[in-house]
Amino acid sequence: MTILRIDVDRNRCTGIGICESYAPDRFEVDDDGTLIVRGEDVSAAERDEIEQAVNGCPAAALRLVEVPA
């Protein structure tokens, strides 16, 4: 069994906040432009929302990775 986890490439993230617009409960860009991710593991219920955030990132700084449970 595997779980999905949000991975952020902080060197690529520009802090635009598109991910925040797709999944505001999971992503936040603070006043300094730093991305804050609330929890890394993705539940089945929120998978579509998180995938939209990942696919919508213009800097390709987000990805979903499968990790062993």
mmCIF file of the N, C-alpha and C atoms, coordinates in Angstrom:
data_MODEL
# 
_entry.id   MODEL 
# 
loop_
_atom_site.group_PDB 
_atom_site.id 
_atom_site.type_symbol 
_atom_site.label_atom_id 
_atom_site.label_alt_id 
_atom_site.label_comp_id 
_atom_site.label_asym_id 
_atom_site.label_entity_id 
_atom_site.label_seq_id 
_atom_site.pdbx_PDB_ins_code 
_atom_site.Cartn_x 
_atom_site.Cartn_y 
_atom_site.Cartn_z 
_atom_site.occupancy 
_atom_site.B_iso_or_equiv 
_atom_site.pdbx_formal_charge 
_atom_site.auth_seq_id 
_atom_site.auth_comp_id 
_atom_site.auth_asym_id 
_atom_site.auth_atom_id 
_atom_site.pdbx_PDB_model_num 
ATOM 1   N N  . MET A 1 1  ? 0.839   -1.188 0.000   1.00 0.00 ? 1  MET A N  1 
ATOM 2   C CA . MET A 1 1  ? 0.000   0.000  0.000   1.00 0.00 ? 1  MET A CA 1 
ATOM 3   C C  . MET A 1 1  ? 0.882   1.248  0.000   1.00 0.00 ? 1  MET A C  1 
ATOM 4   N N  . THR A 1 2  ? 0.449   2.235  -0.752  1.00 0.00 ? 2  THR A N  1 
ATOM 5   C CA . THR A 1 2  ? 1.184   3.500  -0.803  1.00 0.00 ? 2  THR A CA 1 
ATOM 6   C C  . THR A 1 2  ? 0.249   4.650  -0.448  1.00 0.00 ? 2  THR A C  1 
ATOM 7   N N  . ILE A 1 3  ? 0.861   5.750  -0.074  1.00 0.00 ? 3  ILE A N  1 
ATOM 8   C CA . ILE A 1 3  ? 0.106   6.976  0.165   1.00 0.00 ? 3  ILE A CA 1 
ATOM 9   C C  . ILE A 1 3  ? 0.669   8.060  -0.738  1.00 0.00 ? 3  ILE A C  1 
ATOM 10  N N  . LEU A 1 4  ? -0.154  9.031  -1.053  1.00 0.00 ? 4  LEU A N  1 
ATOM 11  C CA . LEU A 1 4  ? 0.297   10.169 -1.847  1.00 0.00 ? 4  LEU A CA 1 
ATOM 12  C C  . LEU A 1 4  ? 0.760   11.266 -0.912  1.00 0.00 ? 4  LEU A C  1 
ATOM 13  N N  . ARG A 1 5  ? 1.847   11.895 -1.284  1.00 0.00 ? 5  ARG A N  1 
ATOM 14  C CA . ARG A 1 5  ? 2.406   12.959 -0.472  1.00 0.00 ? 5  ARG A CA 1 
ATOM 15  C C  . ARG A 1 5  ? 2.732   14.153 -1.373  1.00 0.00 ? 5  ARG A C  1 
ATOM 16  N N  . ILE A 1 6  ? 2.503   15.348 -0.855  1.00 0.00 ? 6  ILE A N  1 
ATOM 17  C CA . ILE A 1 6  ? 2.832   16.581 -1.572  1.00 0.00 ? 6  ILE A CA 1 
ATOM 18  C C  . ILE A 1 6  ? 4.318   16.854 -1.401  1.00 0.00 ? 6  ILE A C  1 
ATOM 19  N N  . ASP A 1 7  ? 4.992   17.084 -2.515  1.00 0.00 ? 7  ASP A N  1 
ATOM 20  C CA . ASP A 1 7  ? 6.411   17.431 -2.493  1.00 0.00 ? 7  ASP A CA 1 
ATOM 21  C C  . ASP A 1 7  ? 6.568   18.813 -3.120  1.00 0.00 ? 7  ASP A C  1 
ATOM 22  N N  . VAL A 1 8  ? 7.298   19.690 -2.435  1.00 0.00 ? 8  VAL A N  1 
ATOM 23  C CA . VAL A 1 8  ? 7.504   21.057 -2.909  1.00 0.00 ? 8  VAL A CA 1 
ATOM 24  C C  . VAL A 1 8  ? 8.981   21.263 -3.212  1.00 0.00 ? 8  VAL A C  1 
ATOM 25  N N  . ASP A 1 9  ? 9.274   21.724 -4.414  1.00 0.00 ? 9  ASP A N  1 
ATOM 26  C CA . ASP A 1 9  ? 10.632  22.132 -4.763  1.00 0.00 ? 9  ASP A CA 1 
ATOM 27  C C  . ASP A 1 9  ? 10.732  23.617 -4.430  1.00 0.00 ? 9  ASP A C  1 
ATOM 28  N N  . ARG A 1 10 ? 11.270  23.907 -3.275  1.00 0.00 ? 10 ARG A N  1 
ATOM 29  C CA . ARG A 1 10 ? 11.321  25.293 -2.788  1.00 0.00 ? 10 ARG A CA 1 
ATOM 30  C C  . ARG A 1 10 ? 12.214  26.178 -3.651  1.00 0.00 ? 10 ARG A C  1 
ATOM 31  N N  . ASN A 1 11 ? 13.127  25.590 -4.398  1.00 0.00 ? 11 ASN A N  1 
ATOM 32  C CA . ASN A 1 11 ? 13.964  26.376 -5.305  1.00 0.00 ? 11 ASN A CA 1 
ATOM 33  C C  . ASN A 1 11 ? 13.180  26.855 -6.527  1.00 0.00 ? 11 ASN A C  1 
ATOM 34  N N  . ARG A 1 12 ? 12.125  26.135 -6.876  1.00 0.00 ? 12 ARG A N  1 
ATOM 35  C CA . ARG A 1 12 ? 11.318  26.508 -8.043  1.00 0.00 ? 12 ARG A CA 1 
ATOM 36  C C  . ARG A 1 12 ? 10.117  27.371 -7.688  1.00 0.00 ? 12 ARG A C  1 
ATOM 37  N N  . CYS A 1 13 ? 9.614   27.228 -6.453  1.00 0.00 ? 13 CYS A N  1 
ATOM 38  C CA . CYS A 1 13 ? 8.394   27.933 -6.048  1.00 0.00 ? 13 CYS A CA 1 
ATOM 39  C C  . CYS A 1 13 ? 8.619   29.444 -6.081  1.00 0.00 ? 13 CYS A C  1 
ATOM 40  N N  . THR A 1 14 ? 7.729   30.143 -6.771  1.00 0.00 ? 14 THR A N  1 
ATOM 41  C CA . THR A 1 14 ? 7.835   31.601 -6.881  1.00 0.00 ? 14 THR A CA 1 
ATOM 42  C C  . THR A 1 14 ? 6.844   32.325 -5.978  1.00 0.00 ? 14 THR A C  1 
ATOM 43  N N  . GLY A 1 15 ? 5.997   31.571 -5.280  1.00 0.00 ? 15 GLY A N  1 
ATOM 44  C CA . GLY A 1 15 ? 5.058   32.182 -4.338  1.00 0.00 ? 15 GLY A CA 1 
ATOM 45  C C  . GLY A 1 15 ? 3.888   32.896 -4.983  1.00 0.00 ? 15 GLY A C  1 
ATOM 46  N N  . ILE A 1 16 ? 3.544   32.532 -6.200  1.00 0.00 ? 16 ILE A N  1 
ATOM 47  C CA . ILE A 1 16 ? 2.424   33.167 -6.894  1.00 0.00 ? 16 ILE A CA 1 
ATOM 48  C C  . ILE A 1 16 ? 1.102   32.861 -6.200  1.00 0.00 ? 16 ILE A C  1 
ATOM 49  N N  . GLY A 1 17 ? 0.945   31.633 -5.724  1.00 0.00 ? 17 GLY A N  1 
ATOM 50  C CA . GLY A 1 17 ? -0.239  31.278 -4.948  1.00 0.00 ? 17 GLY A CA 1 
ATOM 51  C C  . GLY A 1 17 ? -1.371  30.633 -5.718  1.00 0.00 ? 17 GLY A C  1 
ATOM 52  N N  . ILE A 1 18 ? -1.111  30.176 -6.922  1.00 0.00 ? 18 ILE A N  1 
ATOM 53  C CA . ILE A 1 18 ? -2.163  29.495 -7.670  1.00 0.00 ? 18 ILE A CA 1 
ATOM 54  C C  . ILE A 1 18 ? -2.609  28.235 -6.929  1.00 0.00 ? 18 ILE A C  1 
ATOM 55  N N  . CYS A 1 19 ? -1.673  27.541 -6.325  1.00 0.00 ? 19 CYS A N  1 
ATOM 56  C CA . CYS A 1 19 ? -2.027  26.347 -5.550  1.00 0.00 ? 19 CYS A CA 1 
ATOM 57  C C  . CYS A 1 19 ? -2.989  26.699 -4.419  1.00 0.00 ? 19 CYS A C  1 
ATOM 58  N N  . GLU A 1 20 ? -2.783  27.847 -3.833  1.00 0.00 ? 20 GLU A N  1 
ATOM 59  C CA . GLU A 1 20 ? -3.646  28.318 -2.745  1.00 0.00 ? 20 GLU A CA 1 
ATOM 60  C C  . GLU A 1 20 ? -5.078  28.526 -3.237  1.00 0.00 ? 20 GLU A C  1 
ATOM 61  N N  . SER A 1 21 ? -5.232  28.973 -4.468  1.00 0.00 ? 21 SER A N  1 
ATOM 62  C CA . SER A 1 21 ? -6.580  29.189 -5.002  1.00 0.00 ? 21 SER A CA 1 
ATOM 63  C C  . SER A 1 21 ? -7.302  27.863 -5.265  1.00 0.00 ? 21 SER A C  1 
ATOM 64  N N  . TYR A 1 22 ? -6.560  26.813 -5.608  1.00 0.00 ? 22 TYR A N  1 
ATOM 65  C CA . TYR A 1 22 ? -7.165  25.500 -5.834  1.00 0.00 ? 22 TYR A CA 1 
ATOM 66  C C  . TYR A 1 22 ? -7.465  24.765 -4.531  1.00 0.00 ? 22 TYR A C  1 
ATOM 67  N N  . ALA A 1 23 ? -6.581  24.893 -3.556  1.00 0.00 ? 23 ALA A N  1 
ATOM 68  C CA . ALA A 1 23 ? -6.722  24.132 -2.308  1.00 0.00 ? 23 ALA A CA 1 
ATOM 69  C C  . ALA A 1 23 ? -6.334  25.005 -1.114  1.00 0.00 ? 23 ALA A C  1 
ATOM 70  N N  . PRO A 1 24 ? -7.173  25.977 -0.781  1.00 0.00 ? 24 PRO A N  1 
ATOM 71  C CA . PRO A 1 24 ? -6.822  26.930 0.282   1.00 0.00 ? 24 PRO A CA 1 
ATOM 72  C C  . PRO A 1 24 ? -6.687  26.306 1.668   1.00 0.00 ? 24 PRO A C  1 
ATOM 73  N N  . ASP A 1 25 ? -7.274  25.134 1.869   1.00 0.00 ? 25 ASP A N  1 
ATOM 74  C CA . ASP A 1 25 ? -7.124  24.473 3.164   1.00 0.00 ? 25 ASP A CA 1 
ATOM 75  C C  . ASP A 1 25 ? -5.762  23.809 3.322   1.00 0.00 ? 25 ASP A C  1 
ATOM 76  N N  . ARG A 1 26 ? -5.066  23.604 2.200   1.00 0.00 ? 26 ARG A N  1 
ATOM 77  C CA . ARG A 1 26 ? -3.778  22.913 2.249   1.00 0.00 ? 26 ARG A CA 1 
ATOM 78  C C  . ARG A 1 26 ? -2.585  23.807 1.944   1.00 0.00 ? 26 ARG A C  1 
ATOM 79  N N  . PHE A 1 27 ? -2.794  24.861 1.145   1.00 0.00 ? 27 PHE A N  1 
ATOM 80  C CA . PHE A 1 27 ? -1.690  25.721 0.733   1.00 0.00 ? 27 PHE A CA 1 
ATOM 81  C C  . PHE A 1 27 ? -1.943  27.157 1.162   1.00 0.00 ? 27 PHE A C  1 
ATOM 82  N N  . GLU A 1 28 ? -0.869  27.820 1.572   1.00 0.00 ? 28 GLU A N  1 
ATOM 83  C CA . GLU A 1 28 ? -0.944  29.247 1.897   1.00 0.00 ? 28 GLU A CA 1 
ATOM 84  C C  . GLU A 1 28 ? 0.397   29.881 1.543   1.00 0.00 ? 28 GLU A C  1 
ATOM 85  N N  . VAL A 1 29 ? 0.339   31.044 0.938   1.00 0.00 ? 29 VAL A N  1 
ATOM 86  C CA . VAL A 1 29 ? 1.553   31.812 0.674   1.00 0.00 ? 29 VAL A CA 1 
ATOM 87  C C  . VAL A 1 29 ? 1.574   32.943 1.682   1.00 0.00 ? 29 VAL A C  1 
ATOM 88  N N  . ASP A 1 30 ? 2.641   32.984 2.491   1.00 0.00 ? 30 ASP A N  1 
ATOM 89  C CA . ASP A 1 30 ? 2.696   34.009 3.529   1.00 0.00 ? 30 ASP A CA 1 
ATOM 90  C C  . ASP A 1 30 ? 3.137   35.349 2.944   1.00 0.00 ? 30 ASP A C  1 
ATOM 91  N N  . ASP A 1 31 ? 3.236   36.347 3.790   1.00 0.00 ? 31 ASP A N  1 
ATOM 92  C CA . ASP A 1 31 ? 3.561   37.704 3.343   1.00 0.00 ? 31 ASP A CA 1 
ATOM 93  C C  . ASP A 1 31 ? 4.935   37.804 2.686   1.00 0.00 ? 31 ASP A C  1 
ATOM 94  N N  . ASP A 1 32 ? 5.826   36.861 3.005   1.00 0.00 ? 32 ASP A N  1 
ATOM 95  C CA . ASP A 1 32 ? 7.163   36.849 2.408   1.00 0.00 ? 32 ASP A CA 1 
ATOM 96  C C  . ASP A 1 32 ? 7.210   36.081 1.093   1.00 0.00 ? 32 ASP A C  1 
ATOM 97  N N  . GLY A 1 33 ? 6.063   35.510 0.684   1.00 0.00 ? 33 GLY A N  1 
ATOM 98  C CA . GLY A 1 33 ? 6.029   34.727 -0.541  1.00 0.00 ? 33 GLY A CA 1 
ATOM 99  C C  . GLY A 1 33 ? 6.443   33.280 -0.351  1.00 0.00 ? 33 GLY A C  1 
ATOM 100 N N  . THR A 1 34 ? 6.536   32.846 0.901   1.00 0.00 ? 34 THR A N  1 
ATOM 101 C CA . THR A 1 34 ? 6.917   31.469 1.198   1.00 0.00 ? 34 THR A CA 1 
ATOM 102 C C  . THR A 1 34 ? 5.674   30.588 1.245   1.00 0.00 ? 34 THR A C  1 
ATOM 103 N N  . LEU A 1 35 ? 5.746   29.460 0.571   1.00 0.00 ? 35 LEU A N  1 
ATOM 104 C CA . LEU A 1 35 ? 4.626   28.531 0.553   1.00 0.00 ? 35 LEU A CA 1 
ATOM 105 C C  . LEU A 1 35 ? 4.598   27.711 1.834   1.00 0.00 ? 35 LEU A C  1 
ATOM 106 N N  . ILE A 1 36 ? 3.428   27.671 2.449   1.00 0.00 ? 36 ILE A N  1 
ATOM 107 C CA . ILE A 1 36 ? 3.193   26.842 3.626   1.00 0.00 ? 36 ILE A CA 1 
ATOM 108 C C  . ILE A 1 36 ? 2.237   25.733 3.202   1.00 0.00 ? 36 ILE A C  1 
ATOM 109 N N  . VAL A 1 37 ? 2.640   24.492 3.447   1.00 0.00 ? 37 VAL A N  1 
ATOM 110 C CA . VAL A 1 37 ? 1.800   23.340 3.138   1.00 0.00 ? 37 VAL A CA 1 
ATOM 111 C C  . VAL A 1 37 ? 1.307   22.771 4.458   1.00 0.00 ? 37 VAL A C  1 
ATOM 112 N N  . ARG A 1 38 ? 0.013   22.686 4.596   1.00 0.00 ? 38 ARG A N  1 
ATOM 113 C CA . ARG A 1 38 ? -0.584  22.134 5.817   1.00 0.00 ? 38 ARG A CA 1 
ATOM 114 C C  . ARG A 1 38 ? -0.789  20.632 5.638   1.00 0.00 ? 38 ARG A C  1 
ATOM 115 N N  . GLY A 1 39 ? 0.159   19.870 6.110   1.00 0.00 ? 39 GLY A N  1 
ATOM 116 C CA . GLY A 1 39 ? 0.105   18.412 5.984   1.00 0.00 ? 39 GLY A CA 1 
ATOM 117 C C  . GLY A 1 39 ? 0.589   17.964 4.622   1.00 0.00 ? 39 GLY A C  1 
ATOM 118 N N  . GLU A 1 40 ? 1.366   16.912 4.603   1.00 0.00 ? 40 GLU A N  1 
ATOM 119 C CA . GLU A 1 40 ? 1.923   16.428 3.341   1.00 0.00 ? 40 GLU A CA 1 
ATOM 120 C C  . GLU A 1 40 ? 1.107   15.310 2.707   1.00 0.00 ? 40 GLU A C  1 
ATOM 121 N N  . ASP A 1 41 ? 0.489   14.467 3.537   1.00 0.00 ? 41 ASP A N  1 
ATOM 122 C CA . ASP A 1 41 ? -0.237  13.309 3.015   1.00 0.00 ? 41 ASP A CA 1 
ATOM 123 C C  . ASP A 1 41 ? -1.590  13.730 2.445   1.00 0.00 ? 41 ASP A C  1 
ATOM 124 N N  . VAL A 1 42 ? -1.944  13.132 1.317   1.00 0.00 ? 42 VAL A N  1 
ATOM 125 C CA . VAL A 1 42 ? -3.163  13.490 0.591   1.00 0.00 ? 42 VAL A CA 1 
ATOM 126 C C  . VAL A 1 42 ? -4.187  12.366 0.744   1.00 0.00 ? 42 VAL A C  1 
ATOM 127 N N  . SER A 1 43 ? -5.359  12.707 1.216   1.00 0.00 ? 43 SER A N  1 
ATOM 128 C CA . SER A 1 43 ? -6.431  11.713 1.354   1.00 0.00 ? 43 SER A CA 1 
ATOM 129 C C  . SER A 1 43 ? -7.122  11.517 0.005   1.00 0.00 ? 43 SER A C  1 
ATOM 130 N N  . ALA A 1 44 ? -7.835  10.418 -0.114  1.00 0.00 ? 44 ALA A N  1 
ATOM 131 C CA . ALA A 1 44 ? -8.572  10.139 -1.348  1.00 0.00 ? 44 ALA A CA 1 
ATOM 132 C C  . ALA A 1 44 ? -9.609  11.221 -1.625  1.00 0.00 ? 44 ALA A C  1 
ATOM 133 N N  . ALA A 1 45 ? -10.204 11.761 -0.576  1.00 0.00 ? 45 ALA A N  1 
ATOM 134 C CA . ALA A 1 45 ? -11.252 12.777 -0.729  1.00 0.00 ? 45 ALA A CA 1 
ATOM 135 C C  . ALA A 1 45 ? -10.731 14.080 -1.315  1.00 0.00 ? 45 ALA A C  1 
ATOM 136 N N  . GLU A 1 46 ? -9.465  14.384 -1.088  1.00 0.00 ? 46 GLU A N  1 
ATOM 137 C CA . GLU A 1 46 ? -8.924  15.651 -1.575  1.00 0.00 ? 46 GLU A CA 1 
ATOM 138 C C  . GLU A 1 46 ? -7.964  15.487 -2.744  1.00 0.00 ? 46 GLU A C  1 
ATOM 139 N N  . ARG A 1 47 ? -7.838  14.290 -3.253  1.00 0.00 ? 47 ARG A N  1 
ATOM 140 C CA . ARG A 1 47 ? -6.880  14.030 -4.322  1.00 0.00 ? 47 ARG A CA 1 
ATOM 141 C C  . ARG A 1 47 ? -7.105  14.910 -5.551  1.00 0.00 ? 47 ARG A C  1 
ATOM 142 N N  . ASP A 1 48 ? -8.341  15.014 -6.034  1.00 0.00 ? 48 ASP A N  1 
ATOM 143 C CA . ASP A 1 48 ? -8.618  15.815 -7.230  1.00 0.00 ? 48 ASP A CA 1 
ATOM 144 C C  . ASP A 1 48 ? -8.225  17.274 -7.025  1.00 0.00 ? 48 ASP A C  1 
ATOM 145 N N  . GLU A 1 49 ? -8.572  17.817 -5.874  1.00 0.00 ? 49 GLU A N  1 
ATOM 146 C CA . GLU A 1 49 ? -8.256  19.217 -5.565  1.00 0.00 ? 49 GLU A CA 1 
ATOM 147 C C  . GLU A 1 49 ? -6.742  19.442 -5.538  1.00 0.00 ? 49 GLU A C  1 
ATOM 148 N N  . ILE A 1 50 ? -6.007  18.530 -4.923  1.00 0.00 ? 50 ILE A N  1 
ATOM 149 C CA . ILE A 1 50 ? -4.554  18.664 -4.834  1.00 0.00 ? 50 ILE A CA 1 
ATOM 150 C C  . ILE A 1 50 ? -3.922  18.474 -6.210  1.00 0.00 ? 50 ILE A C  1 
ATOM 151 N N  . GLU A 1 51 ? -4.434  17.544 -7.002  1.00 0.00 ? 51 GLU A N  1 
ATOM 152 C CA . GLU A 1 51 ? -3.906  17.354 -8.355  1.00 0.00 ? 51 GLU A CA 1 
ATOM 153 C C  . GLU A 1 51 ? -4.103  18.611 -9.198  1.00 0.00 ? 51 GLU A C  1 
ATOM 154 N N  . GLN A 1 52 ? -5.222  19.296 -9.037  1.00 0.00 ? 52 GLN A N  1 
ATOM 155 C CA . GLN A 1 52 ? -5.441  20.554 -9.753  1.00 0.00 ? 52 GLN A CA 1 
ATOM 156 C C  . GLN A 1 52 ? -4.404  21.593 -9.331  1.00 0.00 ? 52 GLN A C  1 
ATOM 157 N N  . ALA A 1 53 ? -4.112  21.660 -8.051  1.00 0.00 ? 53 ALA A N  1 
ATOM 158 C CA . ALA A 1 53 ? -3.106  22.604 -7.563  1.00 0.00 ? 53 ALA A CA 1 
ATOM 159 C C  . ALA A 1 53 ? -1.729  22.274 -8.132  1.00 0.00 ? 53 ALA A C  1 
ATOM 160 N N  . VAL A 1 54 ? -1.387  20.994 -8.130  1.00 0.00 ? 54 VAL A N  1 
ATOM 161 C CA . VAL A 1 54 ? -0.095  20.558 -8.667  1.00 0.00 ? 54 VAL A CA 1 
ATOM 162 C C  . VAL A 1 54 ? -0.009  20.885 -10.157 1.00 0.00 ? 54 VAL A C  1 
ATOM 163 N N  . ASN A 1 55 ? -1.036  20.539 -10.908 1.00 0.00 ? 55 ASN A N  1 
ATOM 164 C CA . ASN A 1 55 ? -1.034  20.776 -12.357 1.00 0.00 ? 55 ASN A CA 1 
ATOM 165 C C  . ASN A 1 55 ? -1.126  22.253 -12.705 1.00 0.00 ? 55 ASN A C  1 
ATOM 166 N N  . GLY A 1 56 ? -1.682  23.060 -11.815 1.00 0.00 ? 56 GLY A N  1 
ATOM 167 C CA . GLY A 1 56 ? -1.825  24.489 -12.068 1.00 0.00 ? 56 GLY A CA 1 
ATOM 168 C C  . GLY A 1 56 ? -0.604  25.318 -11.729 1.00 0.00 ? 56 GLY A C  1 
ATOM 169 N N  . CYS A 1 57 ? 0.382   24.707 -11.095 1.00 0.00 ? 57 CYS A N  1 
ATOM 170 C CA . CYS A 1 57 ? 1.579   25.458 -10.690 1.00 0.00 ? 57 CYS A CA 1 
ATOM 171 C C  . CYS A 1 57 ? 2.414   25.829 -11.917 1.00 0.00 ? 57 CYS A C  1 
ATOM 172 N N  . PRO A 1 58 ? 2.540   27.127 -12.224 1.00 0.00 ? 58 PRO A N  1 
ATOM 173 C CA . PRO A 1 58 ? 3.283   27.529 -13.418 1.00 0.00 ? 58 PRO A CA 1 
ATOM 174 C C  . PRO A 1 58 ? 4.791   27.299 -13.304 1.00 0.00 ? 58 PRO A C  1 
ATOM 175 N N  . ALA A 1 59 ? 5.283   27.169 -12.078 1.00 0.00 ? 59 ALA A N  1 
ATOM 176 C CA . ALA A 1 59 ? 6.714   26.941 -11.875 1.00 0.00 ? 59 ALA A CA 1 
ATOM 177 C C  . ALA A 1 59 ? 7.053   25.456 -11.772 1.00 0.00 ? 59 ALA A C  1 
ATOM 178 N N  . ALA A 1 60 ? 6.037   24.602 -11.849 1.00 0.00 ? 60 ALA A N  1 
ATOM 179 C CA . ALA A 1 60 ? 6.217   23.152 -11.691 1.00 0.00 ? 60 ALA A CA 1 
ATOM 180 C C  . ALA A 1 60 ? 6.966   22.829 -10.398 1.00 0.00 ? 60 ALA A C  1 
ATOM 181 N N  . ALA A 1 61 ? 6.599   23.539 -9.337  1.00 0.00 ? 61 ALA A N  1 
ATOM 182 C CA . ALA A 1 61 ? 7.267   23.366 -8.047  1.00 0.00 ? 61 ALA A CA 1 
ATOM 183 C C  . ALA A 1 61 ? 6.587   22.318 -7.171  1.00 0.00 ? 61 ALA A C  1 
ATOM 184 N N  . LEU A 1 62 ? 5.426   21.858 -7.579  1.00 0.00 ? 62 LEU A N  1 
ATOM 185 C CA . LEU A 1 62 ? 4.682   20.883 -6.787  1.00 0.00 ? 62 LEU A CA 1 
ATOM 186 C C  . LEU A 1 62 ? 4.588   19.563 -7.532  1.00 0.00 ? 62 LEU A C  1 
ATOM 187 N N  . ARG A 1 63 ? 4.601   18.489 -6.776  1.00 0.00 ? 63 ARG A N  1 
ATOM 188 C CA . ARG A 1 63 ? 4.338   17.176 -7.362  1.00 0.00 ? 63 ARG A CA 1 
ATOM 189 C C  . ARG A 1 63 ? 3.765   16.265 -6.292  1.00 0.00 ? 63 ARG A C  1 
ATOM 190 N N  . LEU A 1 64 ? 3.076   15.259 -6.737  1.00 0.00 ? 64 LEU A N  1 
ATOM 191 C CA . LEU A 1 64 ? 2.572   14.219 -5.850  1.00 0.00 ? 64 LEU A CA 1 
ATOM 192 C C  . LEU A 1 64 ? 3.468   13.002 -6.008  1.00 0.00 ? 64 LEU A C  1 
ATOM 193 N N  . VAL A 1 65 ? 3.920   12.473 -4.900  1.00 0.00 ? 65 VAL A N  1 
ATOM 194 C CA . VAL A 1 65 ? 4.774   11.291 -4.931  1.00 0.00 ? 65 VAL A CA 1 
ATOM 195 C C  . VAL A 1 65 ? 4.111   10.180 -4.129  1.00 0.00 ? 65 VAL A C  1 
ATOM 196 N N  . GLU A 1 66 ? 4.300   8.960  -4.589  1.00 0.00 ? 66 GLU A N  1 
ATOM 197 C CA . GLU A 1 66 ? 3.807   7.798  -3.858  1.00 0.00 ? 66 GLU A CA 1 
ATOM 198 C C  . GLU A 1 66 ? 4.909   7.317  -2.935  1.00 0.00 ? 66 GLU A C  1 
ATOM 199 N N  . VAL A 1 67 ? 4.555   7.122  -1.670  1.00 0.00 ? 67 VAL A N  1 
ATOM 200 C CA . VAL A 1 67 ? 5.508   6.614  -0.685  1.00 0.00 ? 67 VAL A CA 1 
ATOM 201 C C  . VAL A 1 67 ? 4.887   5.396  -0.003  1.00 0.00 ? 67 VAL A C  1 
ATOM 202 N N  . PRO A 1 68 ? 5.718   4.452  0.410   1.00 0.00 ? 68 PRO A N  1 
ATOM 203 C CA . PRO A 1 68 ? 5.175   3.287  1.113   1.00 0.00 ? 68 PRO A CA 1 
ATOM 204 C C  . PRO A 1 68 ? 4.474   3.712  2.400   1.00 0.00 ? 68 PRO A C  1 
ATOM 205 N N  . ALA A 1 69 ? 3.369   3.055  2.686   1.00 0.00 ? 69 ALA A N  1 
ATOM 206 C CA . ALA A 1 69 ? 2.612   3.370  3.903   1.00 0.00 ? 69 ALA A CA 1 
ATOM 207 C C  . ALA A 1 69 ? 3.291   2.776  5.122   1.00 0.00 ? 69 ALA A C  1 
# 
